[in-house]
Each structure stands twice: as structure tokens, then as C-alpha cells.
Amino acid sequence: MAAYDEIARLPIAQADAARLPVPDSSVAAVVSVLAHTDMPAYFAVLREVARVLRPGGVFVNLGVHPCFCGGFADRGDPAAVLVRPGYLDGHWTKESWTDQGIRAKVGATHRPLPALLNAFLDAGLTFDRCAETGAPLPIVLAVRAVNR
């Protein structure tokens, strides 16, 4: 068995997700887990994903459903989650149903689901699968897309 220092490692880079230090068409897959779609440059990040993916490369995005980015979903009663007005108008807000969470402190840029999904297509990615999970309203949105 090889010593820990002898084990091959994947390269690591700390970088802006909208400007990756990776050559064009150089990776087979990109995975994003809980990198919120409410970040200001998320559409630029999608374009960057398409740039670094090989043709036919796969992008998997698993994150919080966009209806929960911002002060739009009141989860004060788990049995009766209320999606407040404002969900569809796409704007930045620090409004939140609780003052204990990060959204109340730093805010969120809400993007309605159609705008978010269309941004994948605009970046050159084609949907392979989408899924929502959670009850009574979806909490997680998962997207698997392929670079054209």
C-alpha cells in the first residue's frame, strides 16, 4: 500500500467560478453542490462551465430550489409552507421569514425557475434530466445537462 504522500491527487485551484484557470473543452464533467443559483454571477458561471466542458461533457447542479432563495418561502410551519408574492418577479432582497438565517444578513438574488433553466440553454448546455424533491414544496433542484 502506498504512503499517503505517494497517492496521486487531482489538481486543485482556488478561483472565481466565473473565470476558471482551466483550458477550453478540457474536462469531462463539472459538479456543483449547493453553489446557490442566487449568486450575482450565476449565469456567467454557467457560461464558464460550458467553456471548460468537452463536447458531450456533463454538468450536474444540485442545489436549493430557487423558490427558497430570498424572502419568498415562509417555512415557519413545516406542514404549511407558504410561498409569498414576489417569487416570480426576480429581484434582490434581504427580506426573510426569519432573522436567524444567512439570507436575512446578506440577501439573495431571486431568479424564477424559467429564467434559471433558460440560462442553462443560453450557455450552450442541453438538459438531460431535472428533478425536484421535498414536501410539501420542493426544497432541492437537481439538473443534469450536457455540453452541446
Phi, psi and chi 1 to 4 in degrees:
 res  aa     phi    psi   chi1   chi2   chi3   chi4
   1 MET       -  134.2 -178.1  177.4 -132.2      -
   2 ALA   -73.4  146.9      -      -      -      -
   3 ALA   -67.7  156.8      -      -      -      -
   4 TYR   -52.8  -44.1  179.5   76.6      -      -
   5 ASP   -67.0  -16.7  -70.9  -22.2      -      -
   6 GLU   -92.7   -7.8  -63.1  172.4   20.0      -
   7 ILE   -75.8  132.1  -63.7  173.2      -      -
   8 ALA   -63.4  140.2      -      -      -      -
   9 ARG  -121.6  152.2  -62.7 -178.4 -171.0  175.5
  10 LEU   -73.8  148.4  -67.0  172.3      -      -
  11 PRO   -64.8  148.3    3.2   -2.6      -      -
  12 ILE  -124.5  139.3  -63.3  172.5      -      -
  13 ALA  -140.0  137.9      -      -      -      -
  14 GLN  -103.5  118.7 -179.6  176.5  -13.2      -
  15 ALA  -156.1  166.0      -      -      -      -
  16 ASP   -68.4  128.2 -177.9  -29.8      -      -
  17 ALA   -64.4  -17.6      -      -      -      -
  18 ALA   -91.8   -2.8      -      -      -      -
  19 ARG  -145.7   73.5  -68.9 -171.3  -53.0  -90.4
  20 LEU   -76.5  140.9  -63.1  172.0      -      -
  21 PRO   -82.9   56.6   31.7  -35.3      -      -
  22 VAL  -131.4  135.4  176.0      -      -      -
  23 PRO   -63.8  155.2  -18.6   29.2      -      -
  24 ASP   -55.7  143.9  -66.1   -3.1      -      -
  25 SER    49.0   42.0  -55.9      -      -      -
  26 SER  -111.2   -8.7   63.3      -      -      -
  27 VAL  -123.8  149.3  -62.5      -      -      -
  28 ALA   -84.8  -25.0      -      -      -      -
  29 ALA  -153.6  148.2      -      -      -      -
  30 VAL  -130.6  134.3  174.4      -      -      -
  31 VAL  -124.6  131.7  177.2      -      -      -
  32 SER  -123.2  120.1  173.2      -      -      -
  33 VAL  -119.4  115.2  178.2      -      -      -
  34 LEU    59.2   27.6  -63.4  178.5      -      -
  35 ALA   -85.5  102.3      -      -      -      -
  36 HIS   -61.3  138.7  -72.0  -77.6      -      -
  37 THR   -71.2   -2.8   59.2      -      -      -
  38 ASP   -90.9    1.9   64.7  -16.6      -      -
  39 MET   -64.7  143.1   71.4  174.1   76.5      -
  40 PRO   -54.9  -33.9  -25.3   33.4      -      -
  41 ALA  -102.6   24.3      -      -      -      -
  42 TYR   -58.9  -38.4 -169.4   73.5      -      -
  43 PHE   -65.5  -36.4  -66.7  172.2      -      -
  44 ALA   -66.3  -35.0      -      -      -      -
  45 VAL   -63.9  -41.4  169.6      -      -      -
  46 LEU   -62.1  -41.3  -70.4  175.1      -      -
  47 ARG   -63.6  -37.7  -69.3 -171.3  -61.7  -87.5
  48 GLU   -68.0  -39.2 -171.8   68.7   -9.4      -
  49 VAL   -58.2  -47.2  164.7      -      -      -
  50 ALA   -62.7  -35.7      -      -      -      -
  51 ARG   -65.1  -43.6  179.9 -171.1   71.2   78.1
  52 VAL   -83.9  -19.5  -56.7      -      -      -
  53 LEU   -74.5  140.5  -84.6  175.6      -      -
  54 ARG   -66.7  156.6  -64.9  176.3 -172.4  151.1
  55 PRO   -56.2  130.7  -26.4   35.5      -      -
  56 GLY    84.6   -4.0      -      -      -      -
  57 GLY   -66.5  155.7      -      -      -      -
  58 VAL  -109.7  137.1  174.2      -      -      -
  59 PHE  -118.2  126.8  174.0   50.3      -      -
  60 VAL  -117.4  123.8  174.9      -      -      -
  61 ASN  -118.8  119.8 -175.8   89.1      -      -
  62 LEU  -123.8  116.2  176.9   65.9      -      -
  63 GLY  -157.1 -178.3      -      -      -      -
  64 VAL   -66.0  134.7  175.2      -      -      -
  65 HIS   -57.9  139.6 -165.4  -75.7      -      -
  66 PRO   -61.8  -20.1   15.2  -25.4      -      -
  67 CYS   -70.3   -7.7   71.9      -      -      -
  68 PHE  -107.3   10.9  -67.7   99.4      -      -
  69 CYS   -96.1  107.4  -65.5      -      -      -
  70 GLY   107.6 -171.3      -      -      -      -
  71 GLY   -87.6   45.7      -      -      -      -
  72 PHE  -106.2  -23.3  -51.9  103.0      -      -
  73 ALA  -118.5  115.3      -      -      -      -
  74 ASP   -91.2  108.1 -177.4  -17.1      -      -
  75 ARG  -102.4   22.5  -62.3 -176.3   56.8   81.5
  76 GLY   -59.2  -30.5      -      -      -      -
  77 ASP  -121.6  100.3  178.2   -1.8      -      -
  78 PRO   -55.5  -24.4  -22.7   31.9      -      -
  79 ALA   -81.2  -12.2      -      -      -      -
  80 ALA  -145.2   65.7      -      -      -      -
  81 VAL   -63.9  132.0  177.7      -      -      -
  82 LEU  -112.7  123.4  172.3   67.0      -      -
  83 VAL   -94.6  114.4  176.9      -      -      -
  84 ARG   -78.5  161.2  -65.6 -178.9 -180.0  163.6
  85 PRO   -56.4  147.3  -23.8   32.9      -      -
  86 GLY   112.6  -15.0      -      -      -      -
  87 TYR   -59.3  -39.7  167.9   66.5      -      -
  88 LEU   -89.8   -7.7  -69.8  176.7      -      -
  89 ASP   -91.9   -3.9   54.8    7.1      -      -
  90 GLY    58.8   83.5      -      -      -      -
  91 HIS  -150.3  167.3   65.4  -83.2      -      -
  92 TRP   -86.2  139.2 -176.7   87.3      -      -
  93 THR  -152.8  152.9 -178.2      -      -      -
  94 LYS  -108.2    2.7  -74.6  178.9   75.9  172.9
  95 GLU   -64.5  138.3 -178.9 -176.9  -20.2      -
  96 SER  -149.7  156.6 -179.8      -      -      -
  97 TRP   -78.2   -9.9   64.1  -86.0      -      -
  98 THR  -141.7  149.4  174.1      -      -      -
  99 ASP   -91.2    7.1   62.0    0.4      -      -
 100 GLN   -93.3  -16.2  -56.2  -56.4  -51.8      -
 101 GLY   -94.0  169.9      -      -      -      -
 102 ILE   -67.1  -32.8 -171.5   93.3      -      -
 103 ARG   -61.4  -35.6  -61.1  -74.9  174.0 -121.9
 104 ALA   -69.9  -19.4      -      -      -      -
 105 LYS   -96.9  -40.7  -65.5  172.4  178.3   51.6
 106 VAL  -112.1  -13.2  -59.7      -      -      -
 107 GLY    84.8 -179.1      -      -      -      -
 108 ALA  -156.3  146.9      -      -      -      -
 109 THR  -101.1  109.0  -58.5      -      -      -
 110 HIS   -82.5  134.2  171.7   67.4      -      -
 111 ARG  -122.6  121.8  -66.5 -173.2  174.7   91.2
 112 PRO   -59.7  153.3  -22.0   32.1      -      -
 113 LEU   -53.6  -45.0 -171.6   55.5      -      -
 114 PRO   -60.5  -40.6  -24.4   33.9      -      -
 115 ALA   -64.3  -40.8      -      -      -      -
 116 LEU   -64.8  -49.2  177.7   62.3      -      -
 117 LEU   -65.7  -38.3  -63.9  178.2      -      -
 118 ASN   -64.4  -29.7  -74.4  -30.4      -      -
 119 ALA   -65.2  -33.6      -      -      -      -
 120 PHE   -60.7  -47.7  -81.1   77.0      -      -
 121 LEU   -64.9  -42.4  -61.2  173.3      -      -
 122 ASP   -61.8  -28.9  -67.2  -16.0      -      -
 123 ALA   -79.3   -9.6      -      -      -      -
 124 GLY    99.4   14.3      -      -      -      -
 125 LEU  -100.0  143.1  -59.1  166.1      -      -
 126 THR  -113.1  133.4  -58.1      -      -      -
 127 PHE   -68.5  136.3  -65.4  111.3      -      -
 128 ASP  -107.7  -46.5 -174.6   38.5      -      -
 129 ARG  -150.7  148.4  -54.7  -66.6  -69.3  168.3
 130 CYS  -135.1  148.7  -67.3      -      -      -
 131 ALA  -150.7  147.5      -      -      -      -
 132 GLU  -122.2  148.0  -61.9  175.0  -49.1      -
 133 THR  -145.5  152.2 -176.0      -      -      -
 134 GLY   129.1  158.9      -      -      -      -
 135 ALA  -148.3  142.0      -      -      -      -
 136 PRO   -79.1  -14.6   28.8  -33.0      -      -
 137 LEU  -117.0  155.1  -67.5  174.4      -      -
 138 PRO   -64.0  137.5   20.1  -28.2      -      -
 139 ILE  -107.2  -34.3  -61.9  168.7      -      -
 140 VAL  -117.0  139.6  174.0      -      -      -
 141 LEU  -118.9  127.2  174.8   66.4      -      -
 142 ALA  -120.0  135.3      -      -      -      -
 143 VAL  -132.8  132.4  175.6      -      -      -
 144 ARG  -117.3  120.8 -175.8  179.5 -170.5  -85.9
 145 ALA  -129.1  156.6      -      -      -      -
 146 VAL  -119.0  139.9  176.8      -      -      -
 147 ASN   -74.1  129.5 -163.9   22.5      -      -
 148 ARG   -71.1      -  -66.9 -175.6 -134.4  159.7
